[in-house]
Amino acid sequence: MAVEQLSPAPSRPAHPMSAPGYGKRTAPHQLPRAGSDFDHLAHRESAIAHYIDRLPEGANIGIKALAQEIAGYGQMAVSSALRKLEAAGHLFHQVDTVVDADGRTLRVTRTYFSRTARPDAWWRSHLTDEETENHPEEVADTPGEPERRAYRALSRLSHRTPKLPLSDNECVELIPYAAEWFRRGASEERLMNSLALILPPVVFSPFAFVQRKLVKQLPPPLPEPRQGRPILECRECGVPGEAAALPGGLCRPCRSQPYVPARPGLPAETVHGKAASLRHQLRAAWPPKGLRGGGGLALGTA
């Protein structure tokens, strides 16, 4: 009997996601995706970079998760490839100190990925900008700063998005809605993307459309207590330090000479001293008693 309709084959589960706020973070202002983005890398690093590049924001790009999802590469191979991607400027790790609800201080690692290779100076500048955005209470101390940022973002939106032409008066009326986004830690890029992406074919009332999106997609307030300042770690030995002290992700000892683990046993000075003492005792006891005096062996008689 012929089967009239076949059930679709079960699809492979999607790549695992990290907890909200963690996982892959895409760097801004990247070049458009192209097939030759990672041709300057070795085959393994290029394949893993292409895979990470196509993952969504917040995807788990830890060593175990990638090794489980990418066929043909184990955890050691993935770990080595991630280190090389970081050295090439496509990957960057930032360690934050976080205080949980029980008052415990935790250290969490945030991983940034950039299709376009970035030098260390760019990453340091990006972290500085993001730190300001993540702590709006510091900006809120300046009177009127969220409102100024709101008007600037709405003006840019009107000029960059032809479907959302806003007049000057409309931008002024929308300032309170957009300013609340900045008070809650949103970046200008996040606000612009939320308003300008996935637009309908025709927007009959740009003002009402923008106002509705600003209200419906308002991000939640920042959790308390606030997170600590970012601390970076050497990717070889894990020692913490400022970004300027870890160019290329390496501390000074790891850049200057390879790490040689200490060997078990006595120090070299002690070994040399004991050897010299043994040589001195051998010289003092030579020749043996039976060879002294007559130059021949003195044999005892029964």
C-alpha positions as CSV (number, residue, x, y, z in Angstrom):
1,M,0.0,0.0,0.0
2,A,1.4,3.3,-1.0
3,V,1.9,6.0,1.6
4,E,0.1,9.1,0.6
5,Q,1.8,11.6,2.9
6,L,5.1,11.2,4.7
7,S,5.8,12.9,8.0
8,P,8.7,15.4,7.8
9,A,12.0,14.2,9.2
10,P,12.7,15.6,12.6
11,S,15.0,18.7,12.3
12,R,18.2,18.9,14.3
13,P,17.8,20.9,17.5
14,A,18.9,24.5,17.4
15,H,22.2,25.6,18.8
16,P,21.9,25.9,22.6
17,M,21.4,29.4,24.0
18,S,23.0,30.9,27.1
19,A,21.2,32.5,30.1
20,P,19.7,35.9,29.3
21,G,22.4,38.5,29.3
22,Y,25.3,36.1,28.4
23,G,26.5,34.2,25.4
24,K,27.5,35.6,22.1
25,R,27.6,39.4,21.8
26,T,28.0,40.8,18.3
27,A,30.3,43.7,17.9
28,P,28.7,46.8,16.2
29,H,29.6,48.4,12.9
30,Q,30.7,45.3,11.0
31,L,31.2,44.9,7.3
32,P,28.5,43.0,5.4
33,R,28.8,39.3,5.5
34,A,30.8,37.7,2.6
35,G,32.1,34.3,1.9
36,S,35.7,35.5,2.1
37,D,35.4,37.0,5.6
38,F,37.7,34.4,7.2
39,D,39.9,33.4,4.3
40,H,43.0,34.8,6.1
41,L,42.6,32.1,8.8
42,A,43.5,28.4,8.8
43,H,40.9,26.0,7.7
44,R,39.8,24.9,11.2
45,E,39.6,28.5,12.6
46,S,37.8,29.7,9.4
47,A,35.2,26.9,9.7
48,I,34.5,27.6,13.4
49,A,34.4,31.4,12.8
50,H,31.9,31.0,10.0
51,Y,29.8,28.8,12.3
52,I,29.9,31.4,15.2
53,D,29.2,34.3,12.8
54,R,25.8,32.7,11.8
55,L,24.7,32.1,15.4
56,P,22.1,34.4,16.9
57,E,22.8,36.9,19.7
58,G,23.0,35.1,23.1
59,A,24.0,31.7,21.7
60,N,26.3,29.6,23.8
61,I,29.7,29.8,22.2
62,G,31.6,28.0,25.0
63,I,34.1,25.3,24.2
64,K,31.8,22.4,25.2
65,A,28.8,23.7,23.3
66,L,30.7,24.3,20.1
67,A,32.5,20.9,20.3
68,Q,29.1,19.2,20.7
69,E,27.5,21.0,17.8
70,I,30.4,21.2,15.2
71,A,31.2,17.8,13.8
72,G,34.8,16.8,13.5
73,Y,36.2,19.0,16.2
74,G,36.7,18.0,19.8
75,Q,37.1,20.3,22.9
76,M,40.9,20.6,22.5
77,A,40.6,21.6,18.8
78,V,37.8,24.1,19.6
79,S,39.8,25.6,22.5
80,S,42.9,26.1,20.4
81,A,40.8,27.7,17.5
82,L,39.1,30.1,19.9
83,R,42.5,31.3,21.2
84,K,43.6,31.9,17.6
85,L,40.4,33.8,16.8
86,E,41.0,36.0,19.8
87,A,44.6,36.6,18.8
88,A,43.3,37.6,15.3
89,G,40.9,40.1,16.7
90,H,37.6,38.3,15.9
91,L,36.9,37.2,19.5
92,F,37.1,39.1,22.8
93,H,36.5,38.0,26.4
94,Q,35.5,40.3,29.2
95,V,35.2,39.2,32.8
96,D,32.6,41.0,35.0
97,T,32.1,40.9,38.7
98,V,28.4,40.4,39.6
99,V,26.7,40.5,43.0
100,D,23.8,38.0,43.1
101,A,20.6,38.2,45.2
102,D,22.4,36.5,48.2
103,G,25.2,39.1,48.2
104,R,27.8,36.7,46.8
105,T,30.3,38.1,44.3
106,L,30.5,36.1,41.2
107,R,32.8,36.4,38.1
108,V,31.1,35.9,34.7
109,T,32.7,35.9,31.3
110,R,31.1,37.7,28.4
111,T,32.2,36.8,24.9
112,Y,32.1,39.3,22.0
113,F,32.4,38.2,18.3
114,S,33.3,40.4,15.4
115,R,33.2,39.3,11.7
116,T,35.5,42.2,11.0
117,A,38.9,41.8,12.8
118,R,39.5,44.4,15.5
119,P,42.7,45.6,17.1
120,D,43.1,45.8,20.8
121,A,42.6,49.6,20.8
122,W,39.2,49.2,19.2
123,W,38.1,46.6,21.8
124,R,39.2,48.8,24.7
125,S,37.3,51.8,23.2
126,H,34.2,49.6,22.7
127,L,34.3,48.3,26.3
128,T,34.6,51.9,27.6
129,D,31.5,53.0,25.5
130,E,29.5,49.9,26.6
131,E,30.4,50.5,30.2
132,T,28.9,54.0,30.0
133,E,25.7,52.5,28.4
134,N,25.4,49.8,31.0
135,H,25.5,52.2,33.9
136,P,23.1,55.0,33.0
137,E,22.9,56.2,36.6
138,E,26.3,57.8,36.0
139,V,24.9,59.6,32.9
140,A,21.6,60.5,34.7
141,D,23.6,62.6,37.1
142,T,24.0,65.1,34.3
143,P,20.7,67.0,34.0
144,G,19.0,66.5,30.7
145,E,21.5,64.0,29.2
146,P,18.9,61.2,28.5
147,E,16.7,63.8,26.8
148,R,19.5,65.1,24.6
149,R,20.4,61.5,23.6
150,A,16.7,60.9,22.9
151,Y,16.3,63.9,20.6
152,R,19.6,63.0,18.8
153,A,18.5,59.4,18.2
154,L,15.0,60.4,16.9
155,S,16.6,62.9,14.6
156,R,19.0,60.3,13.2
157,L,16.1,57.9,12.8
158,S,14.1,60.4,10.8
159,H,17.0,61.1,8.4
160,R,18.2,57.5,8.0
161,T,14.8,55.8,7.6
162,P,12.7,57.2,4.7
163,K,9.6,55.3,6.0
164,L,9.7,57.1,9.3
165,P,9.9,60.9,8.5
166,L,9.4,62.8,11.8
167,S,9.1,66.5,12.1
168,D,11.0,68.5,14.7
169,N,7.9,69.0,16.8
170,E,7.2,65.2,16.6
171,C,10.7,64.4,17.8
172,V,10.3,66.8,20.7
173,E,7.0,65.1,21.7
174,L,8.6,61.7,21.6
175,I,11.6,62.7,23.8
176,P,10.0,61.4,27.1
177,Y,9.4,57.9,25.6
178,A,12.9,57.6,24.1
179,A,14.7,59.1,27.1
180,E,13.2,56.3,29.3
181,W,15.1,53.8,27.1
182,F,18.4,55.4,28.0
183,R,17.6,55.7,31.6
184,R,17.1,51.9,31.5
185,G,20.5,51.3,30.0
186,A,19.6,50.9,26.3
187,S,22.2,52.0,23.7
188,E,21.3,54.3,20.8
189,E,22.0,51.4,18.5
190,R,19.5,49.2,20.2
191,L,16.8,51.9,20.1
192,M,17.4,52.6,16.4
193,N,17.3,48.9,15.5
194,S,14.1,48.3,17.5
195,L,12.4,51.2,15.6
196,A,13.8,50.7,12.1
197,L,13.9,46.9,11.7
198,I,11.0,44.9,10.2
199,L,8.9,47.8,9.0
200,P,5.6,47.3,7.2
201,P,5.4,48.1,3.5
202,V,3.7,51.4,4.3
203,V,3.7,53.4,7.5
204,F,0.7,55.7,7.4
205,S,1.5,57.5,10.7
206,P,5.2,57.6,11.5
207,F,4.6,59.4,14.8
208,A,2.0,56.9,16.1
209,F,4.1,54.0,14.8
210,V,7.3,55.2,16.6
211,Q,5.4,56.0,19.8
212,R,3.7,52.6,19.9
213,K,7.0,50.8,19.5
214,L,8.8,52.9,22.1
215,V,6.0,52.0,24.6
216,K,5.6,48.3,23.7
217,Q,9.3,47.4,23.4
218,L,10.5,49.5,26.4
219,P,13.3,47.4,28.0
220,P,13.0,46.4,31.6
221,P,14.8,48.3,34.4
222,L,18.3,47.4,35.1
223,P,18.7,44.7,37.9
224,E,20.1,45.7,41.3
225,P,22.7,45.7,42.6
226,R,24.7,47.1,39.7
227,Q,27.5,45.1,38.2
228,G,31.1,45.9,38.9
229,R,33.7,47.3,36.5
230,P,34.9,44.9,33.8
231,I,38.1,43.0,34.5
232,L,40.0,41.2,31.8
233,E,42.0,38.0,32.2
234,C,45.1,36.8,30.4
235,R,44.0,34.0,28.0
236,E,47.0,31.9,28.9
237,C,47.5,32.0,32.7
238,G,44.2,33.7,33.7
239,V,45.7,36.6,35.7
240,P,43.3,39.6,35.9
241,G,44.3,43.0,34.7
242,E,43.3,46.2,32.9
243,A,42.7,46.1,29.2
244,A,45.8,48.3,28.5
245,A,48.0,45.8,30.4
246,L,46.8,42.8,28.3
247,P,47.5,43.6,24.6
248,G,46.5,40.6,22.5
249,G,44.9,39.1,25.6
250,L,48.3,38.2,27.1
251,C,50.0,39.5,30.3
252,R,53.6,40.6,30.2
253,P,55.2,37.3,31.5
254,C,53.2,35.3,28.9
255,R,54.2,37.7,26.1
256,S,57.9,37.7,27.0
257,Q,58.6,34.0,27.7
258,P,56.8,30.7,27.8
259,Y,55.6,29.5,31.2
260,V,57.8,26.6,32.5
261,P,56.2,24.8,35.5
262,A,58.4,24.2,38.5
263,R,60.0,20.8,38.7
264,P,59.6,18.7,41.9
265,G,62.8,18.0,43.8
266,L,65.6,19.8,45.6
267,P,66.8,23.2,44.4
268,A,69.9,23.2,42.1
269,E,72.1,24.9,44.7
270,T,71.4,22.1,47.2
271,V,72.2,19.4,44.6
272,H,75.4,21.1,43.6
273,G,76.5,21.4,47.3
274,K,75.8,17.8,48.1
275,A,77.7,16.7,45.0
276,A,80.7,18.8,46.0
277,S,80.7,17.4,49.6
278,L,80.7,13.8,48.2
279,R,83.6,14.6,45.9
280,H,85.6,16.1,48.9
281,Q,84.9,12.9,51.0
282,L,86.1,10.6,48.2
283,R,89.3,12.6,47.7
284,A,90.0,12.5,51.5
285,A,89.5,8.7,51.6
286,W,91.7,7.9,48.6
287,P,93.8,5.8,48.3
288,P,92.3,3.0,50.5
289,K,94.1,1.9,53.6
290,G,95.4,-1.3,52.0
291,L,97.3,0.8,49.3
292,R,99.0,3.3,51.7
293,G,102.7,3.0,52.5
294,G,104.1,0.1,50.4
295,G,102.3,0.9,47.1
296,G,101.0,-2.7,47.0
297,L,98.1,-4.6,48.5
298,A,98.6,-5.7,52.1
299,L,97.1,-9.1,52.4
300,G,96.2,-10.4,55.8
301,T,97.4,-13.9,56.9
302,A,95.0,-16.5,58.2
